[in-house]
Amino acid sequence: MTSLIEDFEFNRDILKNSTIIKQDSIIAQMDTFFSLTKSNTPLVSVDSLRKLAGGFFRSISFNPNLTSYNEAVASGNLSLLQNKALLEEFTLFNRAYDDFRKFEEAGFYSFYSGSSWELRKTAKPGLLYGREPAGEISYVEYKKLISSNLAQNCFENSHNLARNTRRRLLKCWKSLRPSSKCLKNANSMIKIFRQIRQTLVISGNSVKYLKYAIGEIILVVIGILIALQINTWNENRKDRISEAIYYCKFLEDVDQDQAILLTQIQKS
Protein backbone atom coordinates (compact mmCIF):
# COMPACT_ATOMS: atom_id res chain seq x y z
CA MET A 1 0.00 0.00 0.00
CA THR A 2 2.88 2.37 0.76
CA SER A 3 4.33 1.89 -2.74
CA LEU A 4 0.87 2.54 -4.23
CA ILE A 5 0.65 5.85 -2.37
CA GLU A 6 4.17 6.80 -3.48
CA ASP A 7 3.36 6.02 -7.12
CA PHE A 8 0.23 8.17 -7.13
CA GLU A 9 1.98 11.09 -5.44
CA PHE A 10 4.87 10.73 -7.92
CA ASN A 11 2.45 10.84 -10.87
CA ARG A 12 0.71 13.87 -9.41
CA ASP A 13 4.00 15.75 -8.97
CA ILE A 14 5.13 14.90 -12.52
CA LEU A 15 1.86 16.25 -13.92
CA LYS A 16 1.90 19.46 -11.91
CA ASN A 17 5.61 20.32 -12.08
CA SER A 18 6.52 19.09 -15.55
CA THR A 19 3.92 17.76 -17.99
CA ILE A 20 1.24 20.47 -17.64
CA ILE A 21 3.90 23.22 -17.63
CA LYS A 22 5.35 21.88 -20.91
CA GLN A 23 1.87 21.73 -22.45
CA ASP A 24 1.23 25.34 -21.38
CA SER A 25 4.50 26.33 -23.07
CA ILE A 26 3.40 24.71 -26.35
CA ILE A 27 0.01 26.48 -26.25
CA ALA A 28 1.76 29.80 -25.51
CA GLN A 29 3.97 29.25 -28.58
CA MET A 30 0.91 28.71 -30.75
CA ASP A 31 -0.90 31.77 -29.38
CA THR A 32 2.18 33.94 -29.95
CA PHE A 33 2.51 32.63 -33.52
CA PHE A 34 -1.14 33.47 -34.26
CA SER A 35 -0.71 36.96 -32.82
CA LEU A 36 2.46 37.77 -34.77
CA THR A 37 1.29 36.42 -38.12
CA LYS A 38 -1.89 38.51 -38.18
CA SER A 39 0.13 41.50 -39.30
CA ASN A 40 1.02 42.00 -42.97
CA THR A 41 4.28 43.62 -41.93
CA PRO A 42 6.99 41.55 -40.22
CA LEU A 43 7.11 42.06 -36.45
CA VAL A 44 9.83 39.45 -35.93
CA SER A 45 12.19 37.52 -38.19
CA VAL A 46 11.03 34.55 -40.24
CA ASP A 47 13.34 32.28 -38.25
CA SER A 48 11.64 33.42 -35.03
CA LEU A 49 8.25 32.54 -36.53
CA ARG A 50 9.58 29.15 -37.61
CA LYS A 51 10.69 28.43 -34.04
CA LEU A 52 7.23 29.34 -32.75
CA ALA A 53 5.57 27.23 -35.46
CA GLY A 54 7.31 24.19 -34.00
CA GLY A 55 4.67 24.18 -31.27
CA PHE A 56 2.07 23.02 -33.81
CA PHE A 57 4.10 19.89 -34.49
CA ARG A 58 5.04 18.96 -30.93
CA SER A 59 3.21 16.77 -28.45
CA ILE A 60 3.61 15.95 -24.77
CA SER A 61 3.58 12.40 -23.47
CA PHE A 62 2.45 11.31 -20.03
CA ASN A 63 3.15 7.73 -18.94
CA PRO A 64 2.07 7.33 -15.31
CA ASN A 65 3.78 4.82 -13.08
CA LEU A 66 1.00 2.30 -12.41
CA THR A 67 3.15 -0.72 -11.50
CA SER A 68 1.95 -0.92 -7.89
CA TYR A 69 -1.66 -0.29 -8.93
CA ASN A 70 -1.62 -3.05 -11.56
CA GLU A 71 -0.01 -5.47 -9.10
CA ALA A 72 -2.65 -4.62 -6.48
CA VAL A 73 -5.46 -5.22 -8.99
CA ALA A 74 -3.94 -8.51 -10.18
CA SER A 75 -3.43 -9.84 -6.64
CA GLY A 76 -6.85 -8.72 -5.41
CA ASN A 77 -5.32 -6.53 -2.70
CA LEU A 78 -7.02 -3.45 -4.08
CA SER A 79 -10.44 -5.08 -3.89
CA LEU A 80 -9.67 -6.13 -0.31
CA LEU A 81 -9.93 -2.51 0.73
CA GLN A 82 -13.70 -2.57 0.13
CA ASN A 83 -13.47 1.21 -0.21
CA LYS A 84 -16.14 2.39 -2.65
CA ALA A 85 -14.86 5.97 -2.71
CA LEU A 86 -11.33 4.81 -3.48
CA LEU A 87 -12.44 2.52 -6.30
CA GLU A 88 -14.45 5.37 -7.79
CA GLU A 89 -11.37 7.62 -7.67
CA PHE A 90 -9.34 4.98 -9.49
CA THR A 91 -12.09 4.74 -12.11
CA LEU A 92 -12.07 8.53 -12.57
CA PHE A 93 -8.30 8.56 -13.06
CA ASN A 94 -8.40 5.68 -15.56
CA ARG A 95 -11.17 7.45 -17.47
CA ALA A 96 -9.24 10.74 -17.54
CA TYR A 97 -6.06 8.96 -18.65
CA ASP A 98 -7.94 7.09 -21.41
CA ASP A 99 -9.28 10.44 -22.63
CA PHE A 100 -5.76 11.86 -22.66
CA ARG A 101 -4.51 8.87 -24.63
CA LYS A 102 -7.29 9.43 -27.17
CA PHE A 103 -6.10 12.97 -27.90
CA GLU A 104 -2.47 11.85 -27.82
CA GLU A 105 -3.23 9.26 -30.51
CA ALA A 106 -5.12 11.88 -32.52
CA GLY A 107 -1.99 14.08 -32.41
CA PHE A 108 0.22 11.22 -33.58
CA TYR A 109 -2.20 10.47 -36.38
CA SER A 110 -2.27 14.11 -37.48
CA PHE A 111 1.54 14.29 -37.51
CA TYR A 112 2.17 11.08 -39.45
CA SER A 113 -0.96 10.78 -41.62
CA GLY A 114 -3.33 13.71 -41.07
CA SER A 115 -3.34 17.45 -41.62
CA SER A 116 0.17 18.03 -40.22
CA TRP A 117 1.62 15.50 -42.61
CA GLU A 118 -0.29 16.92 -45.58
CA LEU A 119 0.99 20.41 -44.77
CA ARG A 120 4.60 19.29 -44.32
CA LYS A 121 4.50 17.65 -47.76
CA THR A 122 3.81 21.04 -49.37
CA ALA A 123 7.10 22.59 -48.16
CA LYS A 124 10.77 21.70 -48.17
CA PRO A 125 11.97 19.86 -45.06
CA GLY A 126 12.80 22.34 -42.31
CA LEU A 127 11.26 25.31 -44.11
CA LEU A 128 7.91 25.43 -42.30
CA TYR A 129 9.31 25.12 -38.77
CA GLY A 130 12.62 24.46 -37.06
CA ARG A 131 15.36 25.94 -34.91
CA GLU A 132 18.02 26.07 -37.60
CA PRO A 133 18.07 29.10 -39.98
CA ALA A 134 15.98 28.47 -43.09
CA GLY A 135 18.17 30.46 -45.46
CA GLU A 136 16.78 33.09 -47.78
CA ILE A 137 12.99 33.15 -47.48
CA SER A 138 11.16 36.44 -47.24
CA TYR A 139 8.37 37.24 -44.85
CA VAL A 140 5.96 37.52 -47.78
CA GLU A 141 6.87 34.03 -49.02
CA TYR A 142 6.57 32.53 -45.55
CA LYS A 143 3.28 34.34 -44.93
CA LYS A 144 1.94 32.90 -48.20
CA LEU A 145 3.04 29.41 -47.14
CA ILE A 146 1.25 29.57 -43.78
CA SER A 147 -1.85 31.35 -45.10
CA SER A 148 -3.15 28.52 -47.28
CA ASN A 149 -6.38 26.78 -46.28
CA LEU A 150 -4.44 23.61 -45.57
CA ALA A 151 -2.00 25.43 -43.25
CA GLN A 152 -4.74 27.29 -41.39
CA ASN A 153 -6.74 24.08 -40.90
CA CYS A 154 -3.62 22.29 -39.68
CA PHE A 155 -2.72 25.05 -37.20
CA GLU A 156 -6.28 25.29 -35.90
CA ASN A 157 -6.51 21.52 -35.51
CA SER A 158 -3.19 21.36 -33.64
CA HIS A 159 -4.24 24.25 -31.39
CA ASN A 160 -7.53 22.54 -30.50
CA LEU A 161 -5.74 19.25 -29.84
CA ALA A 162 -3.23 20.98 -27.57
CA ARG A 163 -5.91 22.73 -25.51
CA ASN A 164 -8.01 19.58 -25.20
CA THR A 165 -4.91 17.60 -24.22
CA ARG A 166 -4.20 20.12 -21.46
CA ARG A 167 -7.74 19.74 -20.12
CA ARG A 168 -7.30 15.95 -19.94
CA LEU A 169 -3.95 16.29 -18.19
CA LEU A 170 -5.56 18.62 -15.66
CA LYS A 171 -8.36 16.10 -15.10
CA CYS A 172 -5.74 13.39 -14.46
CA TRP A 173 -4.02 15.61 -11.90
CA LYS A 174 -7.27 16.50 -10.15
CA SER A 175 -8.32 12.85 -9.95
CA LEU A 176 -4.99 11.88 -8.37
CA ARG A 177 -5.37 14.29 -5.44
CA PRO A 178 -8.35 12.57 -3.76
CA SER A 179 -6.98 9.13 -4.75
CA SER A 180 -3.82 9.76 -2.77
CA LYS A 181 -5.86 10.92 0.24
CA CYS A 182 -8.16 7.88 0.03
CA LEU A 183 -5.15 5.58 -0.19
CA LYS A 184 -3.66 7.05 2.98
CA ASN A 185 -6.97 6.55 4.80
CA ALA A 186 -7.23 2.99 3.47
CA ASN A 187 -3.65 2.31 4.58
CA SER A 188 -4.65 3.30 8.12
CA MET A 189 -7.57 0.83 7.96
CA ILE A 190 -5.26 -1.98 6.83
CA LYS A 191 -2.99 -1.31 9.80
CA ILE A 192 -6.02 -1.60 12.10
CA PHE A 193 -7.03 -4.96 10.55
CA ARG A 194 -3.44 -6.18 10.89
CA GLN A 195 -3.45 -5.27 14.58
CA ILE A 196 -6.73 -7.15 15.08
CA ARG A 197 -5.28 -10.25 13.41
CA GLN A 198 -2.12 -10.09 15.52
CA THR A 199 -4.19 -9.66 18.69
CA LEU A 200 -6.25 -12.77 17.87
CA VAL A 201 -3.11 -14.81 17.18
CA ILE A 202 -1.45 -13.72 20.40
CA SER A 203 -4.59 -14.39 22.47
CA GLY A 204 -4.70 -17.97 21.16
CA ASN A 205 -8.43 -17.82 20.45
CA SER A 206 -8.48 -20.14 17.42
CA VAL A 207 -12.27 -19.96 16.94
CA LYS A 208 -12.32 -16.18 16.61
CA TYR A 209 -9.24 -16.24 14.40
CA LEU A 210 -10.84 -18.87 12.14
CA LYS A 211 -13.97 -16.73 11.80
CA TYR A 212 -11.81 -13.72 10.99
CA ALA A 213 -9.85 -15.71 8.37
CA ILE A 214 -13.06 -16.96 6.72
CA GLY A 215 -14.35 -13.38 6.65
CA GLU A 216 -11.18 -12.21 4.90
CA ILE A 217 -11.49 -14.98 2.30
CA ILE A 218 -15.10 -14.00 1.60
CA LEU A 219 -14.06 -10.37 1.21
CA VAL A 220 -11.30 -11.36 -1.23
CA VAL A 221 -13.71 -13.42 -3.36
CA ILE A 222 -16.29 -10.61 -3.43
CA GLY A 223 -13.59 -8.08 -4.25
CA ILE A 224 -12.26 -10.18 -7.14
CA LEU A 225 -15.77 -10.61 -8.58
CA ILE A 226 -16.34 -6.86 -8.40
CA ALA A 227 -12.95 -6.19 -10.02
CA LEU A 228 -13.76 -8.59 -12.88
CA GLN A 229 -17.09 -6.86 -13.45
CA ILE A 230 -15.45 -3.43 -13.47
CA ASN A 231 -12.79 -4.68 -15.88
CA THR A 232 -15.45 -6.01 -18.28
CA TRP A 233 -17.29 -2.70 -18.16
CA ASN A 234 -14.04 -0.80 -18.72
CA GLU A 235 -13.10 -2.93 -21.77
CA ASN A 236 -16.52 -2.31 -23.32
CA ARG A 237 -16.10 1.41 -22.72
CA LYS A 238 -12.66 1.37 -24.38
CA ASP A 239 -14.17 -0.32 -27.43
CA ARG A 240 -16.76 2.45 -27.70
CA ILE A 241 -14.03 5.09 -27.39
CA SER A 242 -11.98 3.39 -30.13
CA GLU A 243 -14.98 3.43 -32.44
CA ALA A 244 -15.44 7.15 -31.78
CA ILE A 245 -11.75 7.81 -32.49
CA TYR A 246 -11.86 6.00 -35.83
CA TYR A 247 -15.03 7.89 -36.76
CA CYS A 248 -13.43 11.25 -35.89
CA LYS A 249 -10.31 10.37 -37.89
CA PHE A 250 -12.50 9.44 -40.85
CA LEU A 251 -14.26 12.82 -40.66
CA GLU A 252 -10.89 14.57 -40.36
CA ASP A 253 -9.66 12.81 -43.51
CA VAL A 254 -12.79 13.92 -45.37
CA ASP A 255 -12.24 17.54 -44.27
CA GLN A 256 -8.59 17.38 -45.35
CA ASP A 257 -9.46 15.96 -48.74
CA GLN A 258 -12.01 18.73 -49.23
CA ALA A 259 -9.43 21.39 -48.31
CA ILE A 260 -6.88 19.89 -50.73
CA LEU A 261 -9.45 19.72 -53.53
CA LEU A 262 -10.51 23.32 -52.95
CA THR A 263 -6.86 24.42 -53.02
CA GLN A 264 -6.24 22.58 -56.28
CA ILE A 265 -9.43 24.01 -57.83
CA GLN A 266 -8.40 27.54 -56.84
CA LYS A 267 -4.94 27.06 -58.36
CA SER A 268 -6.40 25.73 -61.62
FENMORA-V237649 format. One record per run of one state. SS is the DSSP state (alpha for helix, beta for strand, coil for the rest). FROM is the first residue (numbers start at 1). LEN is the number of residues. If there is no record, write none. Layout:
SS,FROM,LEN / SS,FROM,LEN
This chain:
coil,1,1 / alpha,2,35 / coil,37,9 / alpha,46,12 / coil,58,9 / alpha,67,9 / coil,76,1 / alpha,77,4 / coil,81,3 / alpha,84,29 / coil,113,2 / alpha,115,6 / coil,121,18 / alpha,139,8 / coil,147,2 / alpha,149,55 / coil,204,2 / alpha,206,62 / coil,268,1
